[in-house]
Amino acid sequence: NIDASTGIVSVTASNGALTVTAAGGGIVATGAGDITLASSGILTVSDPVTSVGGNISLSVTTSDTNLNFTADDINAGAGTVTLRADDMSLAGASITANGGINIYTKDADTAIFLGSDTVTANQLDLTAAELGVLASSGTVRIGENGVNTAAINVGSAAVDLSGETYSLTLATEGAIDDTTGG
């Protein structure tokens, strides 16, 4: 259990994988501190990451490497959560940030595909179920404006976000392709 009542929590794995597991503890910042986890290898979060008043950033610094959220919650309260990786698996309980949630690729030229249940190499695939893990009264931003150059594709099956409370923004310098026919 890492608990920071003030200041910033920053954990970086510059060589190899980073895994957050702590039998019910996780990482908690009780003050206004930010939490930053970065890894050059696979980043796996399987216990809670919570910041009461700060932002949370989870980043994979190597191309085509996974960020795996497998259990419990990531909760930034009124802050923001930023996820940055070329490949993600968002199978945990929930990612909550009422200041907004940012989903960015590591490489500007990595395509983003929404609504696909198929994992494709060199493409960030986000399923409808993964988008349902996100919770915010703010905006969920997929793609980084002025940075991403690849296309954002919406799959052939409609992605129903009508039950979600967040606004969705797609940002890319490339095309946004809707193959749902809608």
DAHU-V150510 format. One record per backbone hydrogen bond with DSSP energy under -0.5 kcal/mol. NH is the residue of the N-H (numbers start at 0). CO is the residue of the C=O. E is the energy in kcal/mol with one decimal. If there is no record, write none. Layout:
nh=NH co=CO e=E
nh=NH co=CO e=E
//
This chain:
nh=1 co=25 e=-1.8
nh=2 co=0 e=-0.5
nh=3 co=27 e=-2.1
nh=4 co=2 e=-0.6
nh=8 co=33 e=-3.1
nh=9 co=7 e=-0.6
nh=10 co=35 e=-2.8
nh=12 co=37 e=-2.5
nh=13 co=11 e=-0.7
nh=17 co=41 e=-2.3
nh=19 co=43 e=-2.9
nh=20 co=18 e=-0.7
nh=24 co=21 e=-4.0
nh=26 co=47 e=-2.4
nh=27 co=1 e=-3.1
nh=28 co=49 e=-2.8
nh=29 co=3 e=-1.0
nh=29 co=27 e=-0.6
nh=30 co=3 e=-1.1
nh=34 co=54 e=-2.8
nh=35 co=8 e=-2.8
nh=36 co=56 e=-3.1
nh=37 co=10 e=-2.4
nh=38 co=58 e=-2.0
nh=39 co=12 e=-2.3
nh=40 co=15 e=-1.3
nh=42 co=65 e=-2.1
nh=43 co=17 e=-2.7
nh=43 co=41 e=-0.6
nh=44 co=67 e=-3.2
nh=45 co=19 e=-2.5
nh=45 co=43 e=-0.5
nh=48 co=72 e=-1.9
nh=49 co=26 e=-3.0
nh=50 co=74 e=-2.5
nh=51 co=28 e=-2.7
nh=52 co=30 e=-1.5
nh=55 co=79 e=-2.8
nh=56 co=34 e=-2.7
nh=57 co=81 e=-2.9
nh=58 co=36 e=-2.8
nh=59 co=83 e=-2.7
nh=60 co=38 e=-2.7
nh=60 co=58 e=-0.5
nh=64 co=61 e=-0.9
nh=66 co=86 e=-1.6
nh=67 co=42 e=-3.4
nh=68 co=66 e=-0.6
nh=68 co=88 e=-3.1
nh=69 co=44 e=-2.5
nh=69 co=67 e=-0.6
nh=70 co=44 e=-0.8
nh=73 co=93 e=-2.4
nh=74 co=48 e=-2.7
nh=75 co=95 e=-2.9
nh=77 co=51 e=-0.7
nh=78 co=75 e=-3.0
nh=80 co=99 e=-1.8
nh=81 co=55 e=-2.6
nh=82 co=101 e=-3.0
nh=83 co=57 e=-2.6
nh=84 co=103 e=-2.0
nh=85 co=64 e=-0.5
nh=86 co=64 e=-0.9
nh=88 co=66 e=-2.3
nh=90 co=68 e=-2.4
nh=90 co=88 e=-0.8
nh=91 co=68 e=-0.8
nh=92 co=71 e=-2.0
nh=93 co=71 e=-1.0
nh=94 co=132 e=-2.4
nh=95 co=73 e=-3.0
nh=95 co=93 e=-0.5
nh=96 co=134 e=-1.9
nh=97 co=76 e=-3.2
nh=98 co=78 e=-2.5
nh=99 co=96 e=-1.6
nh=100 co=138 e=-2.0
nh=101 co=80 e=-3.0
nh=102 co=140 e=-3.2
nh=103 co=82 e=-3.0
nh=103 co=101 e=-0.6
nh=109 co=106 e=-1.6
nh=110 co=108 e=-0.6
nh=110 co=121 e=-0.9
nh=111 co=150 e=-2.3
nh=112 co=123 e=-3.1
nh=113 co=152 e=-3.4
nh=114 co=125 e=-3.1
nh=115 co=125 e=-0.6
nh=122 co=119 e=-1.0
nh=123 co=110 e=-3.1
nh=124 co=122 e=-0.8
nh=125 co=112 e=-2.8
nh=125 co=123 e=-0.5
nh=130 co=126 e=-2.1
nh=131 co=127 e=-1.5
nh=132 co=128 e=-0.6
nh=132 co=129 e=-1.0
nh=133 co=130 e=-0.8
nh=134 co=94 e=-2.8
nh=139 co=166 e=-3.4
nh=140 co=100 e=-3.1
nh=140 co=138 e=-0.6
nh=141 co=139 e=-0.5
nh=141 co=168 e=-2.8
nh=142 co=102 e=-2.8
nh=142 co=140 e=-0.6
nh=144 co=142 e=-0.6
nh=146 co=143 e=-2.3
nh=147 co=143 e=-2.3
nh=148 co=107 e=-2.9
nh=149 co=107 e=-1.4
nh=151 co=174 e=-2.4
nh=152 co=111 e=-3.2
nh=152 co=150 e=-0.5
nh=153 co=176 e=-3.1
nh=154 co=113 e=-3.2
nh=154 co=152 e=-0.5
nh=159 co=157 e=-0.7
nh=160 co=158 e=-0.8
nh=163 co=160 e=-2.0
nh=166 co=137 e=-2.0
nh=168 co=139 e=-2.8
nh=170 co=141 e=-2.5
nh=172 co=147 e=-3.2
nh=173 co=149 e=-0.7
nh=176 co=151 e=-2.6
nh=176 co=174 e=-0.6
nh=177 co=175 e=-0.5
nh=178 co=153 e=-2.3
nh=178 co=176 e=-0.7
//
